[in-house]
Amino acid sequence: MAKPTESSTTTSTSKPSVTFKEIGKSDIKYVSAKDLKAGDIAVTGILLSSSPNKFNASKLDFTFEIEDGSKVVLNGAGNLQARLKSVAIGSLVQIKYNGQKKITKGPFANKSSHDFTVLLAG
């Protein structure tokens, strides 16, 4: 009977590939009406939440998740808060900035306000 021979072959174990994501870096983009031009799309995404603005608690800021998974916080200026009032959390929307518009009635008559159009996916 033949004698077994020693082998120096090593078995390689395949390790799963691992990806890393930088932490401590904010993936949240903040958008303010003052930085937009008439006709700009302020955001297209899923409405996640609304929360009081940290500088003016009477205004709301709106958080959206956009296509790449990052978050956009849109300052609730002008008529945006009223337009988003009836939009359910989880809805896909597109928000267009129309520029400033003169208010015609109420306590702010003859003052300019930021004007938005809210489009609901459907």
C-alpha positions as CSV (number, residue, x, y, z in Angstrom):
1,M,0.0,0.0,0.0
2,A,1.3,3.5,-0.9
3,K,2.3,5.8,1.8
4,P,0.2,9.0,2.1
5,T,2.1,12.2,1.1
6,E,2.1,15.4,3.0
7,S,0.5,18.4,1.2
8,S,1.3,22.1,1.8
9,T,-2.0,23.2,0.2
10,T,-4.0,25.7,2.3
11,T,-7.7,26.1,2.1
12,S,-8.7,29.7,1.5
13,T,-11.9,30.9,3.2
14,S,-13.8,33.5,1.3
15,K,-14.8,36.5,3.5
16,P,-17.9,38.5,2.6
17,S,-17.3,42.0,1.3
18,V,-17.9,44.7,3.8
19,T,-18.7,48.3,3.0
20,F,-18.2,51.2,5.4
21,K,-20.1,54.4,5.8
22,E,-18.6,57.5,7.3
23,I,-20.2,58.5,10.6
24,G,-20.4,61.8,12.2
25,K,-21.0,63.5,8.9
26,S,-24.4,64.8,8.4
27,D,-26.3,63.5,5.4
28,I,-29.1,66.1,6.0
29,K,-29.4,69.0,3.7
30,Y,-31.1,72.2,4.9
31,V,-33.1,74.3,2.3
32,S,-34.4,77.8,3.0
33,A,-36.7,79.7,0.7
34,K,-34.2,82.6,0.7
35,D,-31.7,80.4,-1.1
36,L,-34.1,79.4,-3.9
37,K,-35.0,81.1,-7.2
38,A,-38.4,81.3,-8.7
39,G,-39.0,78.0,-10.6
40,D,-36.6,75.9,-8.5
41,I,-37.7,72.5,-7.3
42,A,-37.1,72.8,-3.6
43,V,-37.5,69.0,-3.0
44,T,-38.9,65.9,-4.5
45,G,-39.3,63.2,-1.8
46,I,-41.3,61.4,0.8
47,L,-42.6,63.6,3.6
48,L,-41.2,62.1,6.8
49,S,-42.1,64.6,9.5
50,S,-42.7,68.2,10.5
51,S,-41.2,69.8,13.6
52,P,-41.0,73.3,15.1
53,N,-38.3,75.5,13.6
54,K,-35.5,76.0,16.1
55,F,-35.4,79.7,15.6
56,N,-39.2,80.4,15.4
57,A,-41.4,77.7,17.0
58,S,-44.5,79.1,15.3
59,K,-43.2,77.9,12.0
60,L,-42.7,74.2,11.0
61,D,-39.7,72.7,9.2
62,F,-40.5,69.7,7.0
63,T,-38.2,66.6,6.6
64,F,-38.2,64.6,3.4
65,E,-36.3,61.5,2.3
66,I,-35.1,61.9,-1.3
67,E,-34.3,59.2,-3.9
68,D,-30.7,58.6,-2.7
69,G,-31.9,57.9,0.9
70,S,-30.6,61.2,2.3
71,K,-32.7,63.7,4.2
72,V,-33.7,67.2,3.2
73,V,-35.2,69.7,5.7
74,L,-37.2,72.5,4.1
75,N,-37.9,75.6,6.2
76,G,-41.7,76.2,6.4
77,A,-41.8,79.7,5.0
78,G,-44.7,81.5,3.4
79,N,-47.6,79.4,2.4
80,L,-45.8,76.1,2.6
81,Q,-47.1,75.1,6.0
82,A,-50.7,75.6,4.8
83,R,-50.1,73.7,1.6
84,L,-48.6,70.7,3.4
85,K,-51.3,70.6,6.1
86,S,-53.4,68.1,4.3
87,V,-50.5,65.9,3.0
88,A,-50.1,62.6,4.9
89,I,-46.7,61.6,6.3
90,G,-45.3,59.0,3.9
91,S,-46.6,60.8,0.8
92,L,-44.4,61.4,-2.2
93,V,-44.4,65.1,-3.1
94,Q,-42.6,67.6,-5.2
95,I,-42.4,71.2,-4.0
96,K,-41.7,74.1,-6.4
97,Y,-40.7,77.5,-5.3
98,N,-42.6,80.3,-7.1
99,G,-40.7,83.3,-5.7
100,Q,-42.2,86.0,-3.5
101,K,-45.8,87.0,-3.8
102,K,-47.7,90.0,-2.4
103,I,-50.2,89.1,0.3
104,T,-53.6,90.7,-0.5
105,K,-55.6,90.1,2.7
106,G,-55.3,89.9,6.4
107,P,-52.8,91.3,8.9
108,F,-49.9,90.9,6.5
109,A,-51.6,92.6,3.5
110,N,-49.2,94.3,1.1
111,K,-46.2,92.4,2.4
112,S,-44.3,89.8,0.4
113,S,-44.3,86.2,1.3
114,H,-42.6,83.1,-0.2
115,D,-44.9,81.1,-2.4
116,F,-44.8,77.4,-3.1
117,T,-46.7,74.8,-5.2
118,V,-47.0,71.3,-3.7
119,L,-47.6,68.4,-6.1
120,L,-48.7,65.1,-4.7
121,A,-47.8,61.9,-6.5
122,G,-50.8,59.9,-7.6
